[in-house]
């Protein structure tokens, strides 16, 4: 899925590509508030600042309602911020629709289109060469384990297979940046682990910049180079955690001391400790 960017907040114009050390995403004092009937002004996102390096995988974790999805939708150009700014520079030129891939919690597949036809949607929207894009679509479907399902319809797929199709659609036009909003939140635990491993493999092979929001601490620690931890609403980043895992390519890394240390640190920052909960027999 692609999106249009808010011209007032995204940096536009030609760019020759990223200079050495230049972030792929820069957020400065970005904030969002809105008026709610009966509640007055609601601050959905406190002023927030961070950067994402080119090729980096950054996860954002925080409690429900803290503004994670609001932040991602601003970066995607779906929402306009109330204040602050963001800049997205990419190799290959201007900030444009074709430069971002979006993946949401729901696969949002068109039920009347086959797996291949759903994957080809960006080619239709961006008027890309269909023959070249069809070849790429077939390669992507093979890469995510959907070879042989090209002519299947979404109703014939499992939830994990539908989300794999959604990812291939986001990758079709080869965007430098992927923005992902709880992409595996609706999946069962076993399928979620498989999809996390699949996403990590795709990332390691492609070198893409990925910004992903999630409620799952273990998911964030497994996937991310760096984890931004948000407070409750109005959300603000309270700390960043760097897992420094010994092996990014295997789920076995979840048994490592580094994994446990990072999970414990994030739980502490979010105030999650079952020993502190009242007894509710």
Secondary structure, 3 states (H helix, E strand, C coil): CCCCCCCCCCCCCCCCCCCCCCEEEEEEEEEEEEEECCCEEEEEEEEEEEEEECCCEEEEECCCCCCHHHHHHHHCCCCCCCEEEEEECECCECCCHHHEEEECCCCCCCCCCEHHHHHCHHHHHHCCCHHHHHHHHHHHHHHCCCCCCCCCEHHHCCHHHHHHHHHHHHHCCCCCEEEEECCCCCCCHHHHHHHHHHHHHHHHHHCCEEEEEECCHHHHHHHCCEEEEECCCCECEEEEECCCCCCCCCHHHHHCHHHHHHHHHHHHHCCCCHHHCCCCC
